[in-house]
Amino acid sequence: MSKVSKKAPGKSYRKGISLMEVVNMFDTEEKAEQWFIEQRWPDGVVCPRCESENIASRKSRKPQPFRCRACLKDFSVKTGSLLHSSNIAVLEWAIAFYL
């Protein structure tokens, strides 16, 4: 049997973020959604259907938080992504992606 290598990083050598730090970072649905918006559209929200930058935000967020003024379609940060058909909250997705 061979010995376990002593060169493997131990806990004190690991870099990154802990689970508690991630949970504290995404403590609200709004913070998680804002993180996804910044990741998906770093230069500002763009319609996932027609790629127009002429977007209106809805205060009521119903039926979706954004509306494209060009194609008149409603959308969210999940529209047209892997998360689109998921019933899992954006908050839970943000934690999963970050880990």
Residue pairs with C-beta under 8 A, 6 or more apart in sequence:
17 25
17 98
19 99
22 95
22 98
22 99
23 95
25 31
25 98
26 32
26 35
26 91
26 94
26 95
26 98
28 91
29 89
29 90
29 91
31 91
31 94
32 89
32 90
32 91
32 93
32 94
32 95
33 65
33 77
33 90
35 94
36 77
36 78
36 90
36 93
36 94
37 45
37 77
40 77
40 81
44 53
44 55
45 53
45 55
45 57
45 66
46 52
46 53
46 55
47 53
47 54
47 55
47 66
47 68
47 70
47 71
47 73
47 75
48 75
48 79
48 80
48 81
49 68
49 71
49 73
49 75
49 79
49 80
50 68
50 70
50 71
50 73
52 68
52 69
52 70
52 71
54 68
54 69
54 70
55 66
55 67
55 68
55 69
56 66
56 67
56 68
56 69
57 65
57 66
58 64
58 65
58 66
58 67
63 74
64 74
64 75
64 76
64 79
65 76
65 77
66 74
66 75
66 76
67 73
67 74
67 75
68 74
68 75
77 83
77 90
78 84
78 86
78 90
83 90
83 93
86 93
